[in-house]
Amino acid sequence: MNIAVLGTGMVGRSLAVKLAETGHTVVMGTRNVGTTLAVTEVDAMGNLPFKQWCENRQDIALKSFASAAAAADILFLATAGAASQAVLDSIGAELLDGKVIVDVSNYLEFTGSDPLPALKLVNTTSLGEELQKAFPKAYIVKTLNHVEHSLMVNPGMIEGGHNVFMSGDSEEAKVQVKELLLSFGWRQEQIIDLGGIVYARAMEMHLILWCRMYQMLGTGSFNFELKQPH
Ligand SMILES: NC(=O)c1ccc[n+]([C@@H]2O[C@H](COP(=O)([O-])OP(=O)(O)OC[C@H]3O[C@@H](n4cnc5c(N)ncnc54)[C@H](OP(=O)(O)O)[C@@H]3O)[C@@H](O)[C@H]2O)c1
């Protein structure tokens, strides 16, 4: 498949590598190709400048968000949550209508004074729902937003039946996304389909607990597993 990964951060990079390794044609999207390739410093999270990172990755192209989206069958939205809507707006409904958009983003606001980030869209809505409302003819599927980027594409790094959630209004779109999750290494029984995109709010609110565990463990390499009594 032709897949666009919108976002050049660590999530976009992990997804792009895995998708290319599993046989897809991958184009990554960014605001401005020249600006992204001109970065020479390691970022605050310790990520290599994009140009250095992609030196040995000739199989992954970098284009503007709109150019990346144009040729794609499926898009991954791996942008800063505050920018996710603006990124899709910049691409436009004409290119997005009828496409599956896998939303892995979280709209978190870090104030510095609060011990935990705040969700900007919460309780009665969510980023996933707002994106679906803004692009009613696209098929938003929320998944992987509550899993650290390396674990997203290598769930076997943690033993056991830890879970990944998904939500979306289109059953067909979710079937396609489930296929991709399976190709990443998730097993069928680890994938929990919560239902419609309205349940993206539960997945996004879960992030606050995730953030607290990250603070306590000092790493994002963990996940949660649903257990029930026998
Ligand atoms: N880090 C994780 O392990 C993890 C796990 C699960 C979910 N997530 C979610 O995944 C998303 C991506 O996370 P990340 O850490 O890889 O990267 P990030 O730093 O949150 O986002 C980087 C991307 O967002 C774009 N962006 C930032 N500000 C923008 C603006 N004002 N307008 C347009 N685009 C803008 C950047 O565009 P340029 O390319 O032009 O710079 C870049 O492609 C986030 O929503 C995050 O919450 C992260």
The ligand as a Gaussian input file, in Angstrom:
#p B3LYP/6-31G(d) Opt

LIG

0 1
 N        6.248000       9.867000      21.744000
 C        5.532000       8.769000      21.851000
 O        6.070000       7.670000      22.119000
 C        4.054000       8.830000      21.570000
 C        3.264000       7.716000      21.819000
 C        1.912000       7.749000      21.480000
 C        1.374000       8.889000      20.886000
 N        2.168000       9.979000      20.689000
 C        1.587000      11.140000      20.010000
 O        2.095000      11.126000      18.675000
 C        2.195000      12.458000      18.166000
 C        3.601000      12.680000      17.618000
 O        4.516000      12.639000      18.664000
 P        6.097000      12.862000      18.416000
 O        6.713000      12.846000      19.750000
 O        6.574000      11.956000      17.349000
 O        6.224000      14.283000      17.740000
 P        5.723000      15.760000      18.116000
 O        6.918000      16.566000      18.464000
 O        4.600000      15.718000      19.092000
 O        5.153000      16.234000      16.694000
 C        6.019000      16.380000      15.628000
 C        5.269000      16.664000      14.365000
 O        4.235000      17.640000      14.582000
 C        4.350000      18.661000      13.584000
 N        3.980000      19.971000      14.131000
 C        4.351000      20.491000      15.324000
 N        3.834000      21.732000      15.451000
 C        3.154000      21.995000      14.318000
 C        2.390000      23.102000      13.857000
 N        2.236000      24.206000      14.589000
 N        1.803000      23.013000      12.647000
 C        1.947000      21.900000      11.884000
 N        2.661000      20.806000      12.271000
 C        3.254000      20.876000      13.472000
 C        5.820000      18.674000      13.220000
 O        5.928000      19.199000      11.904000
 P        7.344000      19.384000      11.184000
 O        7.696000      18.033000      10.623000
 O        7.069000      20.395000      10.158000
 O        8.302000      19.858000      12.250000
 C        6.214000      17.221000      13.307000
 O        6.009000      16.554000      12.085000
 C        1.826000      13.380000      19.337000
 O        0.498000      13.806000      19.195000
 C        1.990000      12.494000      20.562000
 O        1.142000      12.873000      21.637000
 C        3.476000       9.977000      21.042000

